[in-house]
Amino acid sequence: MTKIKTYHKVLGLALAALTFVACSDTWDDHYESLGDTSTGVHEGTLWQAISSDPSLSNFARVIEGCNYKAALDGSQVFTVYAPTNDKFSAAEADQLIADYKAQAATVLQVNNTALKEFIQNHMALYNHSFSDLRVDTLVLMNGKYAIVNRDATINGVKMTKVNQLYTNGVLNVLSDQIKYLPNVFESFRKDQDYDSICSFLYNDHYYYKVFQPSQSVPGSIVDGKTQYLDSVFTQRNELFSYLGQINSEDSSYIMVAPTNEVWKNLVEEYEPYFDYPEKYEQRDSMVYTMPRLAIVNGTTFSRTYNSAEALQDSAMSNSCAKNYSQRKFYWDAPFEYYQYLKPLGAKGALNQTEIMECSNGEVRKAMEWNIDKQMTFHRYIVAGSDALKEVSKTKNEKGDSVNTVTINRVQVSSDNENFYDRLWDNDYIEYQPDYTTMNNSAYYTLSNVLSNIGYDIYLVTAPAAAGDNSSRTASEGEKLPTLLKCTLRAPGMSETVMENENDPRYNKSKNTFETSRDDVDYFLLAEDFKFPKCTYGIADENLQAIMQIETRVTSAQLRNKTYTRTMRINCILLVPHGSMMVVDALPESLPASFANKPGVMMFPHGIYTDRPYKWWYMLR
């Protein structure tokens, strides 16, 4: 006979065994009660007792109709809490049996709702006696926790008969059914307003059973394949790696969930942002998955990090990187993505009024969406030194292909007071020409861009003085500016020269940007630029967006020493359009340390650059 098991069930049994060993040491424990005053164990099994009691006939029909009779008629020990026919009708019993049979062929036995939400919600493994001297917490067969109080109630339901002892366990009779309280994951099947998110979370592409051969009992080998006598399966949901274990009874979560109408509107809005290239092999699955994952990612909040007091200030979702190093690793800069300020305030991420209580937390019904996409998936992209793909090449005297430049990665020294913390990652690449007869190029990969959503694209360059330290200082010749031309290649679009007449350092006639001698430059290459195709999550280098940065200095300019062909590139910065604003006066909210600067571009972690013509700062 093949049996189906899950880790969840095994964990529940283990917890039960550990928790209640003190409550089930001997059968004599069961006589210290307010219930039946019998002086011994009744003859027969739990099944025989239930099936012979006319007041429990409907309960017995479900046990038999759902193939649970053998368990209660065997040697394994259980405690059963059985509702009488007064509160559990024949019609309810018939419906449960029909539900069980309808699911039997398609879901794991342990996930069959008739078993999990009714039969196993009225049973516990091992024998647990009731006593008016103590309050017990026990784990039911479905993993739910139940409180047995001294007033002879279990989860608030009165036990009319207690501690009826039989050869394989204890029978208690209830005045009503024990209400099944779904966990966060299960709750979406209980409310029609959640049909859309439920369809996504329970999609069999992500939610499926996995055979575990190492835990199964092998039998004979037929045609070279092992036949298993006892097959063990586990249930897996790949989306839990983003959401957290929202099906775990041992955790506590808050989850914000959109209603069907909100879900529909968000999918319609987000789908154009994830329009993948036609050549991408996984295009079809990604076009479906990513917009929906973008909705749910960042909507769950573990109570471990979100106490009631902490939520007055901010909410850290499960997708939030909890410290500086993690944020730096995930997003190339210490942005606080998936963390929401004042979540309980007006338009706050958790400001939903309708709340469904769950066995492991709560679900907040969102009839409007207060989670800003610029705090989740529409993020800054910092293409720094690690994004360098290649540089221009030429043929040497042997006919071999060689780089036209020498690449030097320069770290900004912490004792360089003028430039430390003014460059992303405090480093840049210096491209020193190896040939005096040609201009040079560097090619940067712009990974994880979204489609059809606006970016302001900046080129950030460093002056030679950014490389100064205690042992060297840049010469006047090294400080010469250069002229740069930027060209973008990306899937779904033709090669595009970056032009922006609004940047004062842009020369329209020559399509070039002129760097500063002594300062960090933020050249605005394009404003509200929209990529036609998404590359979010694509590993194939041939499908990435590429920015070419090349010098455009003439030989005469080189001879006259007015410009150099040396480039110093800090990064290419893609800023979600609308996340910064430009004003003519310094905002009072800026830190006092910036008050004497002639102009400031503020970024979330304090990076700035002098701009003589405007003030810049983050909207947030």
N, C-alpha and C positions, 0 to 999 in steps of 0.2 A: 504494500500500500504506500502511495506517495503522500507525504505530508508537506504542507507549506508553512514555513515559519518566517518570522522577521526579527531583526535586531530589536525593534521596538518592543515586541512581546517579551523577548528574552530579558531585556532590561527591566521591563515591568515586573517580571517574576522575580528577578534578582532583588529588586528593591523591596518587593513584598516580603521575601524571605529574610532580608536584613532588618527590615523595620519591625517585624512582628514576632520575632523569635521569642521575645519576652511575654507575648500575649498568648502563645500557643505551646507552652512547654509540655503540658500534660492535659489529658482529657479532663482531669478533675477541675481545671480552671473554669470549665464551662458551667459548673454548678453554683458559682458565686454570682448569681444574677437575680433579677426581679421577675424572671419569666417562669417557664415551666419548672415545676418542682420535682420532676422525675428523678429517680435515683440511679439511672443507668442509661445505656445507649439503646435507642430503639433498634429493632430488627430492620434489616433491609437497607437499601441505598437511598441516596437523595432522590434519584429518579422514581423509585418505587413509592417514596413518600409523597412526592409532588403529583404523580399520576393517579394516586389513589384518593387524593383530597378533592372533592367536588368543587370547592371554592377556588381551586387553583387550576381548573380544567383548561381555561384559555391560555394560561402560562404554559401548561404542559403541552398543548397543541403546538405552540411556537417552538418549544424545545425539540419536539419530535419532527415537526415540519422543516426545521432548519438543521436537521442532522446533528443535533447536540445531545441526543439521548445517550449515546454510548459514553460520552464524557462523564455524565452524571450517574451512570450505572456501573462505572468501573471502580478501580482502586485508588485513583488520584483523589486527593482531598480538596474540597471546596467549601466555601461559605456562600450560601445562596440567600438572596433577599427577594422574595416572591410576592408580587402584587396579586390581590384577589380579583375575582371576576367583577366585583363592584366598581373597581376603578380601571379595569383592563377588559375591554369588551371582546366578543367574538369577532366583530368586524375589524377591530384593530389587530387581532391575532391573524386573521386571514390576509390582511394587507401586508403585514410583516413577512409572512410566508411567501407571498407573491413577490415582494421586493427581494427576498433572499434568492429565490429561484431565478429571477431576472438578472441578478448580478453574478450568480455562481460561475458562469462560464467566462466572465470578462475581468473580474478583479480577484486579487488575493483574498483568501478566506478571512484573513485578519482585517481586511478593509471592507468587507461586506457590511453595509450599514445595519442590516437586520441583526447581525451578530454583535457588531461593535457598539451600536447605539442603544440596543435593547438588552439582548441576552447577557453580554459581557458587562453591561452597565449595572446588572443586578447580581454580579458574582465577584468573588475574590478567591484567589488561590490560597490554600491552607485553611485551617480552622481558626476563626476569630470569635472569641466569646464576647458577649456584651456584659458590661459591669457598670453599675451606677456609681462606682467609686472612681472612675477615670473617663477621660475623653480620649478616644483613639482616632488616629488618622491612618487610613488604609488605602492601598492601591487596588482598584478594581481590575478585573481581567482586561479591560480595554486601555489600561494605563491611567485612567482618571483617578484623581484623589477624592476620597470621601471622608466626611467627618461623622463619627459615631459618638453622639453626645450622651451625657448621663441621664437625660430625660427619655431615653430609649427611642431616639430618632437617628436616622442616617440622612445626611444632607437635608435635614428639615422634615423628612417623611417619617411618620410614626410607625414603629414596629409593634404590631398587635400580639404577636407571639415571637419569643426569642429563644435562642439556644436550644432548638430541637436537634438532638444529637442522633446521627445515623452512622453507619459503618464507614462512610466515606466523606463525612463532613457535618456541617451545621446548617440547619434551615431556619430562617427567620421569615415571618409573614408580615407584609406591609399593608398599610391602609391606603397607599397610592403608589404610583410608579415613581421611580427615582428619575428626576429630570436629567436628560442628557445635555451637558453643557459643551458645545463644540469648542475646539481650540481655534486659533486665528485662521489657520489654513482651512479647517472644516467649515468655518462660518460662512464662507462664500457660497456654499451649497444650500444655505438656509434662508437666503434672501434673494428674491428675484431681481432686486435692484443691482445685484452683483453678478448677473449672468455673464457679462462680458469679461470681467477680470477672472471669473471662475473658469471660463472656457480657456483662457490663456494659461492659468496656473495648473490646470488639470490636463492640459494637452499631452497626449501620450508621446509626443516628441521629446518632452522634458520629464514627464512623470511616468515611470515604467518600472517593472520588476527585473531584477538582475539575479541570475543563477549563480550560486556560490559553491563551486565544486569542492573546494577545500573543506567545507563544513558539511557536505552531503555524504551519505553512506553509499559507497560504490558496490555494485554487484558484479555480474558477469560481463564479459566483453563480447559484443556481437558485431561482426564485420569491422573489427578494429576500433569500435567505439564502446566506451564504458556505459553500462546501463546502471542507473542509480536506484537503489531501493528506497532511499529517503532523500528527497531533493529539497534543498534549502534555498529559499529566495529572499532577497531584501528588496524593499521598495526604495527607489531613488527618485529625487526630484532635483534636476540640475539647477533650477531657479533658486533653490535654497542657498546656493553659494553667493547669491546677490542679496537675498532677503534676510537670511538667517533661518534658523530651524524653527519656523513658525508653526510646525506641527508637534513640537516637543512640549510635553506636559511639565517638564522640569525647567522651563524658561518662562520669562514674562516679557511680552512685547506690547507696544502700541503700533498699530498699522493704520495708515491713512489709505482709504480705498475709494476710488471714483465710482460713482453710479454709472449705469449703462450710458446715459446721455453724455455725461462728462467724458467717459472713456471714448465714446464715438467721436466727440469733438477733438480730443487729444490725438487720437490715431490719425484723423484727417489732417491735423496740423503737423504732426511729427513725421508722417510717412515721406513727404518730400525731402526731409533732412537726411534720409537714409536711402537715397537713390544710388545704388551701387553700379559700377561699370558692367556693361553687358558681358565682357570677357571674364568677369569674376565667376569662378565655378560655383561658389556658394551663394550667388546673388539671390536666388529665389527664397531660400530659407532666411537669409539675412534681411531682405526687404520686409519679410513678415515679422521676424523676431525683434529686430533692433528698435523699431518705434515703440513697440509694446514694452520691451524691457526698459526703455527710456522712461516710460511712465512709472513703472513699479520700483525701479532702482532708486533707493533713497527715501522710501516711504515707510520703512520699518525702523522702530526705535527700541533697543533693548533697555529694560529698566535698570540693568546693571550700570549703564552710563547716564541714565536719564531719570534721576530722582525728581520728586515733585518740586523740590527747591531748585534744582538745576534747570528745570523747564521754564522757570520764570525768566531765565536769561537766554538760554539757547537749547536747541535739541540736536543731538548728535545721532544721525541715522546709522544703521549698520554698515552703510557704504562709506561712511566718513573715515578718513585716515586720522587716527587719534593723536598723532604727534608730528613734530616738524619733520623728522627723518622719513616717516611714511609719506607725508605729503610731497616731500622733495622727490622721493623715489617714484611715486605714481604720476605726478603732474609736472615734474621739472621745476617746480616752485612751490612755496609753502601756502598754497591757496586753501581756504577752508571750504572745499566743496562738500555737499551733502550735510552741511551743518547750518542750521537755520536760526537766525537771531529772533528773539521775542516770538517764539512759536505760538504762544497762547493769546497774543494780542490781535488787534484787528488786522485781517488779511494774513495772519500768521499761519505757518504750515500745519499746525495742529488745532486751528480754530474751527473745528467742526462741532456742531451742537448735538448731532445724533450719534450716540455711542452704543455699540453692541458689546456687552460683557462676554468674555470668553474664558475658558478654563485656564488659559495661559496669558491672559492680558485683555486687550480690548481692540476693537476695530472702530475707526472713526469714519463715518460716511461723509464723503466729500461731494457736495452738490455744486460746489465751485472749486476750482483748482488754485491753491495758493502756494504751490511749489514752483519757484522760478527756474526755468530751464538753464539760466546762466549760473545757477548754483548747483546744477547737476551735470548735464551732458554737453551743453554749449559752453565749452571751457576755453581758457587761454591755451594757445599752443606755442611753446617756446622751442624753436628749432635752433639749438645752440651748437657747441662744438661737436657733440656726439651725432648731430644730424648731417655732418659733412659726408657727402656721397663720393665725390671725386673732384679732381681739379683738371684744368686744361692740360693737354699733352702735345708733344711735338716729336719729331724724329731726330735722334742724335746722329753723329757722324757715322755710326755703325748701322744706322737704319732701325735702331730699336726705339720703341715708343717710351718716352720719359715725360715726367711732369715738367711743366714750365716754371714751377715755383717750388721753393722750399717751405714746408709747412712747420710752423713753430706754435705750439700751444702755450700761451702765456697765462700764468696765474697772477692775479692782482694781489700784491703784497698787502698784508694787514697794516703795515706801517705807512702805506701810501694814503695819507689822509684825504687827498683830493679825489681819489677814484675808488677806494675800497668801499664796497657795498653800493656802487653806482652802476655796476654791470651785472647782468644776470649770471649767476653761478660764479661771479668774480673771476671770470676768465674770458679769453678771446683767442682767436687764431690769427696769427700774423702770416701773411703770404708774401714771402720775399722773392722777387723775380730772379730767375736763373739765366734769363736771356734779355738782352737790352733792346732787341729788335721787335718785340711783340707785346701786346697786352695779354692779360691773363684772366682766367675765370675760375670760380669755385661754385660747385653745385650742391645745394642743400635739399634734403628730403623733408617735405612738409607732411608729416604723418597724421592720420586720424582726423582729417578735415571732414566736416559735414557738408552736405549739398544744399543749395538753395536757401542759405541762411547767411546773414551778413557778417563779414569780418573786416576790421580795419587792420591792414597789413603794414607793419613797420620793419624797417631794416635798422638795426642798432649797431653802430660802429664805435670803435674805441680810438682815442688819440695815442700817439706813441708814448706820452707821459704816463699813461695807465700802466705801463710796464716798469716804471721807475721803482727802485727799491734802495736800500741803504748802500748798495755797492755799485749802482749804475744810474745814470740819468740820460734821458733821450737827448740827442744832439739836435741842432737846428735843422739839419738836413733830414733827419728822421721824422721831424714834426711836420714836414710838408704835407699839404692836403692831397687828395686824389679825386678823380672823377669816376663815378660808378654808374653803370647801366644795369638794370634788373629786368630779367625776362622770366615769365612763368609758363611752365608746361604742365598740363594736368589732364586727366582723362575727360573726354567729352568736350574739349575746347581746343581751339587752335592756339599756337604760340602767341603769347601776349606780352608786349613791352609794358612795364609798369610806369604809368605816367600820372603825375598829380601836380597840376599847376598851383594848387593851394599851398604846397610846401614851399617856403621861401628859398630853400636851397636847391630847388629843381630848375634846371636849364632846359626849357622847352625845345629850343632849336637843336640841341645836341642830345636830348633824351637822357640827361645825366643828372646825378645828384653830387654836389660838392661837399666833401667832408670838412670838418673843422680842424684847425691846427691843434687846438688845446682843449677840446671838450668832447664829451660823449654826444653822439648824434642819434636822434630818433627820426628817421626819414619816413614820412607817411607815404608809402608806395601806392596804396589804394584804399579807398574809403567805401565801406559797405559792399565789399566784394563778395560775390556769391560763386562758389565752385559748382559746376553743373553735376559733378558726381562725387559721391561719398567714398572716403577711403578708411572710415572708422573700423579698426580691427583687422584690416587687410595686411598680410605679411608679404605678399608678392611685391618686390621692388619695382617691377615693370608697370604696376598700376598706381604708383604714388605720384603725388604732385611734386614737381621739382622747381626750385628757384635757382636760376643762374645769376651770379653776381660777377660782373666783369669790369676791369678797368678800361677807361676810354681816354687815355692820355696820349697826345701826339709826341713824336720824337722831338719836335721843336720845344714843346713844353717841358720835356724831360731835360733837354740840353740847357734850357734857360733856368732850370731849377725852380719853376713855379709850381709844379706838381710832381708827384711820385707815383710809381706803379705798385707800390707796396699797399696792400689792403690789410686792414685790421677789423675783422668781423666778430662781433659779440654774438649776435643771434638774429634770426628772423622771428618776429613776434606777431602772432595772429590774435587780435583782441576782439571778442564778441562786440559787434557794433551796438552802440548805445550803452555800453558799460562804463564809458568815460564821457566827460563833457569838458568843453573848453569855455572859460569865462575870462573876462577882462580884468578882474581884480582877484587878489588872493583871498580865498575863503577863510573866514575866521576859524573854521573847524580844523584847519591844518595845524600840526604840531608847532610849538613855538620855535623849535630849532630851525624851521624853514622860513621864519618870518623875514630874515634879511636877504633871502635869495632873490635875484632879479626875475626869476620865473621858475616854476616847478612843474614837472610831470610826476604825479603821484601814482604809484602802483600799490597793490595790496600789502606788500611787505616792505614798503619804504624806499624802493628804487626810485630815483628821480634824475632828471637832467635839466640843466638851465635852458630855458627857452625865452629869448628876449622879447617875444611878441605876444605871448598868451600864457594864461595859467591853465594847467590841466590837473584833473584829479578824478578819482573813482567816484561814481554815483553812490556806491555803497560805502 
